[in-house]
Amino acid sequence: MRESTFSFWEDTEFNALPGKPLAAADNAYQGQVGEEESWLWEASNGEGTYLNVFFTVCGEEGKARLLLARPGKEIITREVTAPFTAATDRLDVRMAGNHIYQEGNFFRLEWRSGEPGLELEYEPQLPGWQPGHGRINYGEKGDKYLFWTVPVPRARVSGKIVLAGQEESFSGQGYIEHRRYNFPLPQTLGGALLGRYYTDAYTLLWADFWGNLLYSGKHVRALYLARHKEILAATGNLEVQVFEQLTKDNLSYPAELSLQAGTTPLIRLDIKETTALGPRLVTAKGVRGLYCRFKGQLRLATRPEEEVSGLGFMETFTARD
């Protein structure tokens, strides 16, 4: 019997409920039986260097993956699988000598499984955010769920990268997100697109999760916009529209994002010059993901005279049985 798409669409705690502030314990390891839990740490700088580190834990096993892309140089990927230890009162996960943790108001990343080595400090520039209570419910009783939260929407990142025995200082900006789900992703999801876009003044984040055929491909979306330290929009009952384009290799990316209340456009982001950052990666069983960089133009209805350029990053993943 086909499950009703409305079993999660109308009851979602993702954007139908008011936002709830994040506490340090919300970013920590939750340790729920049957859950897969992960943290993505991302950083980039003005010279074009991009890196991300993904920690995933399930049961007693953990997996850590690193991607480092630099202009004109070979993209480096590393992956280790090992047991892990984790705290439940704050973010503090250790795996094969690698470590992600929160210390006061700062977040720290250490990668020591060979080279490249990383030692980076993230200083948040905005408070943590989640759409509603951060949860999408699937199934007739919502017994399958996915949490997506952003402990650090934007951070000042500093530290060092060690490569081929040489130590390089790093200074740039970063982002951290936290995911949890209690089902194999292809069982419910067709895919997802997660993005962030930055200018000197603006921070724009969005998420788009869509169901598989069983859920009629229904989309659940969220969007967040801040100017300096003022939050201008965080979904609520606003409508997010996504207009997509296909690249030469038949990958689908958004060409334009539009946020509106009723028929009134509030913001528009035109996405240009999308560049893949490395090959597709296996991010979970039956799931492949791809990271890309893009340039964009942002316009706001409240500031029609202003059109600002910026740099963004997207992760797209597709789920297949």
C-alpha positions in Angstrom: 0.0 0.0 0.0 1.3 3.4 -1.0 2.3 5.7 1.9 0.7 9.1 2.0 3.1 12.0 1.2 1.1 14.1 3.6 2.2 11.8 6.5 5.3 14.0 6.6 4.4 17.0 4.5 1.8 18.5 6.9 3.3 17.3 10.1 6.9 18.3 9.4 8.8 19.9 12.2 11.2 21.3 9.7 9.5 24.5 8.7 5.9 24.4 10.0 7.0 25.1 13.6 8.8 28.2 14.9 12.6 28.1 15.2 14.2 26.7 18.3 17.7 27.9 19.4 20.5 25.4 19.4 22.3 24.4 22.6 25.7 22.9 22.8 24.2 19.5 23.6 22.2 19.6 20.3 25.4 19.6 18.3 26.8 16.6 20.3 26.6 12.9 19.6 23.0 11.8 20.3 23.7 8.1 20.4 20.2 7.0 19.3 19.9 3.3 18.4 19.4 2.7 14.7 20.6 6.3 13.8 23.3 7.3 11.4 24.8 10.6 12.5 27.2 12.9 10.8 28.9 16.3 10.9 30.2 18.3 7.9 33.0 20.9 8.3 33.7 23.2 5.4 36.3 25.9 4.8 37.4 28.1 1.9 39.7 31.1 1.4 40.3 33.9 -1.1 43.0 32.0 -2.9 40.5 29.3 -4.0 41.4 26.6 -1.6 38.4 24.5 -0.5 38.2 21.7 2.0 35.6 19.7 3.8 35.7 17.0 6.5 32.8 14.6 7.1 32.5 12.5 10.3 29.9 9.8 10.2 29.0 7.4 13.1 26.6 4.5 13.3 26.5 1.8 16.0 30.1 1.3 17.1 31.8 2.2 13.8 32.8 5.6 12.5 34.0 6.9 9.1 35.9 10.1 8.4 36.4 11.6 5.0 38.5 14.6 3.8 38.4 16.5 0.5 40.9 19.2 -0.3 40.8 21.2 -3.6 43.4 23.8 -4.6 43.6 25.8 -7.8 45.7 24.1 -10.5 46.5 21.1 -8.3 45.2 17.6 -7.9 42.2 17.2 -5.7 43.1 15.1 -2.6 40.6 12.8 -0.9 41.2 10.6 2.2 38.9 8.2 4.0 39.4 6.2 7.2 37.1 3.7 9.0 37.6 3.1 12.7 35.9 2.9 16.1 35.1 6.3 17.6 34.5 7.9 21.0 32.0 10.8 21.5 30.6 13.0 24.2 26.9 13.6 24.6 26.9 17.0 26.4 28.8 18.9 23.7 30.4 18.2 20.3 33.5 16.0 20.9 34.1 13.1 18.5 37.4 11.3 18.1 38.2 8.8 15.4 41.6 7.3 14.2 43.5 10.3 15.6 41.1 12.8 14.1 39.1 15.1 16.3 36.1 17.5 16.0 35.0 19.4 19.1 33.5 22.5 20.6 35.5 24.4 23.3 33.6 27.4 24.7 32.4 29.5 21.7 35.0 28.0 19.4 34.9 24.8 17.2 38.1 23.0 16.4 39.0 20.4 13.7 42.1 18.2 13.8 43.0 15.7 11.1 46.0 13.5 11.9 45.4 10.4 9.7 48.5 11.1 7.6 48.7 14.0 5.2 47.2 16.5 4.6 47.2 17.3 8.3 44.7 19.9 9.6 44.5 22.1 12.7 41.8 24.6 12.3 39.8 26.9 14.6 36.3 28.0 13.7 35.0 31.2 15.3 31.3 31.5 14.7 30.1 34.8 13.2 26.4 33.9 13.5 24.4 31.8 16.1 23.4 28.3 15.2 20.3 27.7 13.2 17.8 25.0 12.4 14.5 25.2 10.5 11.7 24.8 13.0 12.8 21.9 15.2 15.1 20.6 12.5 13.2 17.4 11.8 11.4 16.0 8.7 9.0 13.1 9.5 8.4 10.3 7.0 6.0 7.3 7.1 2.5 7.0 8.3 3.4 7.7 11.9 6.6 9.7 11.3 8.6 6.8 12.6 11.3 7.5 10.0 12.9 10.9 10.5 15.7 13.1 9.3 17.3 15.9 11.4 19.3 18.7 9.7 20.7 21.6 11.7 23.5 24.2 11.3 25.5 24.8 14.4 27.7 27.3 12.6 26.2 29.1 9.6 29.3 31.2 9.1 32.7 31.2 10.8 36.1 32.9 10.6 38.5 30.0 10.1 42.2 30.1 11.0 44.9 27.5 11.5 47.3 25.4 9.4 47.5 22.7 6.7 50.5 20.4 6.6 51.1 18.9 3.1 54.2 17.1 1.8 56.0 18.0 5.1 55.3 21.7 4.5 53.2 23.8 6.9 50.9 26.4 5.4 48.8 28.9 7.3 45.1 29.0 6.5 42.7 31.9 6.9 39.2 32.0 5.5 35.6 31.3 6.3 33.7 28.2 7.2 30.5 26.3 7.9 29.4 23.4 10.0 26.2 21.2 9.8 24.8 18.2 11.7 22.6 15.4 10.3 20.8 12.5 11.8 18.5 9.9 10.3 17.2 6.5 11.3 16.6 4.8 7.9 18.6 4.0 4.8 18.3 7.2 2.8 17.2 5.6 -0.5 14.3 4.0 1.3 12.6 7.4 1.4 14.7 10.1 -0.3 15.2 10.7 -4.0 18.0 13.2 -3.2 18.9 16.5 -1.7 20.6 19.8 -2.4 22.3 21.8 0.4 23.8 25.2 -0.3 25.4 28.3 1.2 26.3 31.6 -0.3 28.4 34.4 1.2 29.2 38.1 0.5 30.9 40.5 2.8 27.5 41.4 4.3 25.2 38.5 3.5 24.9 34.9 4.5 22.4 32.7 2.6 21.8 29.0 3.4 19.2 26.6 1.9 18.2 23.0 2.0 16.0 21.0 -0.4 15.1 17.4 0.4 12.8 15.5 -1.9 11.1 12.2 -1.5 11.5 9.2 -3.8 8.7 7.8 -6.0 6.9 6.4 -2.9 6.6 10.0 -1.7 5.7 11.4 -5.1 9.0 13.4 -5.2 7.6 16.0 -2.7 10.1 18.7 -1.7 10.7 20.0 1.8 12.8 23.2 1.7 14.3 25.7 4.1 16.1 29.0 3.7 18.0 31.4 5.9 19.3 34.9 5.2 21.3 37.2 7.4 22.9 40.6 6.8 25.9 41.1 9.0 24.5 39.7 12.3 20.8 40.5 11.6 18.7 37.5 10.5 16.4 38.7 7.7 14.5 35.4 7.0 14.5 31.9 8.3 11.8 30.1 6.3 8.7 30.3 8.5 5.7 30.2 6.1 7.7 31.6 3.2 7.9 29.8 -0.1 11.2 28.9 -1.6 11.2 28.4 -5.4 14.1 26.6 -7.2 14.6 26.9 -10.9 17.1 24.3 -12.1 19.6 23.9 -15.0 21.5 21.0 -16.4 25.2 21.0 -16.9 27.0 19.3 -19.8 27.4 16.2 -17.7 23.7 16.1 -17.0 24.0 17.1 -13.3 21.2 19.3 -12.0 22.0 22.5 -10.2 19.8 25.4 -9.3 20.1 28.3 -11.6 18.0 30.6 -9.5 16.6 30.6 -6.0 13.6 32.8 -5.1 12.1 33.4 -1.6 8.6 35.0 -1.5 5.6 35.5 0.7 2.4 35.0 -1.3 3.3 36.5 -4.7 5.8 39.1 -3.4 9.4 38.2 -4.2 11.7 38.9 -1.2 15.1 37.7 -2.5 16.5 36.3 -5.6 19.9 34.6 -6.2 21.1 34.0 -9.7 23.7 31.2 -9.8 26.5 31.4 -12.3 29.8 29.6 -13.2 29.2 26.3 -11.4 32.3 24.2 -11.0 32.5 20.7 -9.6 34.9 20.2 -6.7 36.2 16.7 -7.4 34.5 13.4 -8.4 31.3 12.1 -7.1 31.7 10.6 -3.6 29.9 7.7 -2.0 28.5 9.4 1.1 26.3 6.6 2.4 25.0 3.2 1.3 23.2 3.8 -2.0 24.0 7.5 -2.0 26.4 9.5 -4.1 27.2 13.2 -3.5 29.0 15.9 -5.4 30.4 19.3 -4.1 30.6 22.3 -6.3 31.6 26.0 -6.2 29.6 28.8 -7.8 29.5 32.6 -8.2 26.2 34.4 -7.8 24.3 37.7 -7.8 22.0 38.5 -4.9 19.0 40.9 -5.0 16.6 41.9 -2.2 13.2 43.5 -2.6 13.9 45.7 0.5 17.1 47.0 -1.1 16.4 47.2 -4.8 19.3 49.4 -5.5 21.7 46.8 -4.2 22.9 43.8 -6.2 25.8 42.0 -4.6 28.2 39.4 -5.9 29.4 36.5 -3.8 30.8 32.9 -3.7 28.8 29.8 -2.7 29.1 26.1 -2.3 26.6 23.3 -2.9 26.3 19.6 -2.1 24.0 17.5 -4.2 23.3 13.9 -3.5 21.2 11.3 -5.1 19.8 8.2 -3.4 19.3 4.9 -5.3 18.5 1.4 -4.1 
